[in-house]
């Protein structure tokens, strides 16, 4: 992997300004905003990838959404244009020992000698889930079969550098939402190459089980929330600051009667 710093000019190295120029993170604190996320998920998971059946209302949601934190990434120029979404699934407060989605899918493949989610303090764990980016923003040819992409190509070339603001922004938003809500440990079930790419970015993401076939090959991995924040590369800290500011403003502006977990 070509080092990102060697591809960007001094002016381009303030990735926070670049993020601010193009995107905003929006916490989905209202039914309207959550429905926008469900629409994105329907477009990607139902209509494009055929992972889920299409629904008459074109809203993709499941039983985990009721105890999840949701957010969108939208255009800075036009906030009504959403590019993608994600959620973190918290444990069910009515049944804390009910499995998170990845626990159900990887029940037979997790290496519990490395880490057993069932033995952790359940209210302090969560899962990054349903991350989706609209096809308009998944630029590379041949990537239409993935809900989100991230690879060396997303950084462009030395002559024409760029940065994958959407993917990185959504993952950082998930980490930020987790930290705001007292979550210590984040799990994710993802493509092996995506997990490997985050390791290249300096994120300590550890595989905790054998790959499993679930909409393609997926690996269960774990991330320590505070370690990510503490060890975040200097290059990414301006984006981290922008994401946190967006979430703070979004939660502060939420109407009192909106369903809100902050």
N, C-alpha and C positions, 0 to 999 in steps of 0.2 A: 504493500500500500504506500502510495506517495504521501508523504507527510503534508497535511493540510496547510500548515504554516508556510511551507515552501512554495505553495501554489497561489497564495493570496498576497496582495500588496499590503502595505502598512495601513492604508485607508480601509481596505476590505476586512482587516483583522478585527474591527469592532463589529462582531456579528450581532450584537444587540441592536445597533442602528439598522442593520440590514433586516433583522426580524421585524423591528418596529415599522419599517417602511412598507412591508408587505403583509404582515399578519397580526392578528390578535387572538389570544386565548380567552375563551368565554366559558365560565362555569355554567353548566346547565341547571340553574336554580329554579326554573319554572317548567310547567308542563309544556309550554310552547317550545322552549329550548330543548327539552328532552325529546320531544317529538321530532325536532329537526335532526337530532342525532339518530333517532330510529329510522328516519327517512334515508339518511346517508347509509346506514347499515343495510337497509332493504335494497338500495341501489347496488351496493357492493356485494353483500353476502347472498342475496336472493336473485336479483336480476342478472348480475354479471357472472358471479362465480358459481351460482347454483348450489351453494352450501346449505341453504335453507329454502323451504317452499315459499313461493310468492304469496303475498297476502292482499286481500282486496283493498285494505286501507293503506297499503304500501308503507307500513311501519313494522320494522323488525325488532321485536323485544322478547324477553323471556322472563322466567321466574326470578332470576338474579337481579333484575333491574330495580326492583323495589328496595333492595338494600345495597345499592351501588352509588358511587359518586361519578357524575358524568361531566364531560366538558367537550367543547367544540373548538376548532381553529377556523377563524374566518378571515376574510380579506380586510386589510386595514382601510382600503379605499371605500369598500362597500360592505359593512358588517352583515348585511343580509345574505352575502355569498359565503356559505360555509364550505371549507375545503375538506374537512375530515372531522373525526370524533374518536373518543376513547372513553373507557370507564375503568374504575377500579371496583372490583366486587369485594364488599366487606362480608364478614360472616353474618349469617342470619341471626339477628338479635333474639328471635324467638326460639332458635335451635342452633346455638353456637357450634355444636359439633357436627352439624350437617356439612357435607363436603363442599368445598369450593369447586368450580367447574373442572379445574385441572386435576384435582384429587379424584374426582369421579372417572375421568378419562384415563388417568395413569395409575389407577389403583393397583394393577398388577406389575407395574414396571418401575415404580419409585424405589430408589435405594434408600431405605429408611435408616441404614447405618450411617449415611451422610447427613440426613436431616429428615426427621419425621414431623410433618406439619401437624399431625394429630396431637403431638406432645407439646406444641408451642402454646403460649397464651393466646387463645383464639381471637380475642378482640384486638390483638396487635398484629394480625396478619391480613393480607388482602391479595387479590390477583389482578394484574393488568389484563384487560380482556376487551374484545370487540373493537380493536383499533382498526379504523378503516379510513381510506383516503379516496375521494372521488376520482374517477378515471381521468377526468380532465387534468388532474394534478399528478397522475402517475405517468410521467413523460416517456419513459424509455420503451422502445418497441419490444414487443414480446413479453411485457410485464403485466398484461391485462388479467392474468390468472392469479395474481396476488393481491391481497387486500391492502398491503402496504409494502413498500420496497425500500431498501437501503443497501447500497454497495459503494465501492470505490468510484463507480461511474457518476454517482450523485454529486461528486465534488468537481466534476468537469475536468478541465485540463489546465496546464500552466498558462496557456494562452487565453482560455475562457473558463475561469474558475466559477464555481457556484457552491451553494451550500444547501443540504436537505433540511430546510427550516421546518417543514410540516412534520416529518417523521420525528425529528429530534424534539421539536416543540411539544408534540403530543406526549412523548415519553417523559420529558421533563415535567410536564403538567401533571402526569400521573404520579410522579415522585413527590411533587409539591403537594398535591391533594392528600397523599398518604401521610406526609410529614405533618400537615395541618390537623390531621385526625388521629394522631398518636399511633400510626402504623409503623412498626419496626421492620417488618419483613414483607417484601413483595415477591410474588411468584408470577411466572409467565410461561406459557406454553407456546413456543415459537419455532420458526424454521432454524435449523442449525446455523445457516450462514448469517442470519440476522443476529443471533446470539454472539457469533464470532465477531461480527462487525462492532457490536457494542463493546466487546472486550478491547478491540483496537482503539476505540475512542476513550478508553480508560475506565469504563464502567466495570466494576467487579461483579460479573454475572456468572454464576456457577451452575453447571449441569448437575442435577440430583437424581437422574434416572436414565434408563435406556430410552432411545427414540421410540416413538409410538406413531402409528399411522392414524392421523386425524386430519382430514382435508389436506393430505400430503404428509410428509415426514415432519414430526415435531419433537422437540426436546423440552422436558420440564426443567426450568431453571429458577434460581432464587437470587434476589438482590437485597442487600442491606441498605435501607433507606438513608440512615445517617452516614454510612460510609460513602455512598454515592455523593451526597451533599458535601461531605468533608473533602473528598478526593477529586471532585469535579475539575477537569482540566481548565486551566486559566482561560483558554480560548473560548470555552463554552459558558463561562460565568456571566458575561453580559446577556446571553440569551436566558440563562437561569433567572437573572434579575428581572428581565422583561416579563417572563412567564409568571413569576411571583407577583409582580405589580399588577398584571392583568387579572389574576385570580383574586387578589386583594380587593381591587376596585369592583370586580363583578360581584363578589359576595357582599361588599358594603352597599352596593346599589340594589340588592335583591329586595323585593317588596316584603313587608312583614308577614304577609299571609302565604308566601311561597314556601313550598316544602323545601327545606334547606338543611343539609348537613355540611358544616363548614370546617 
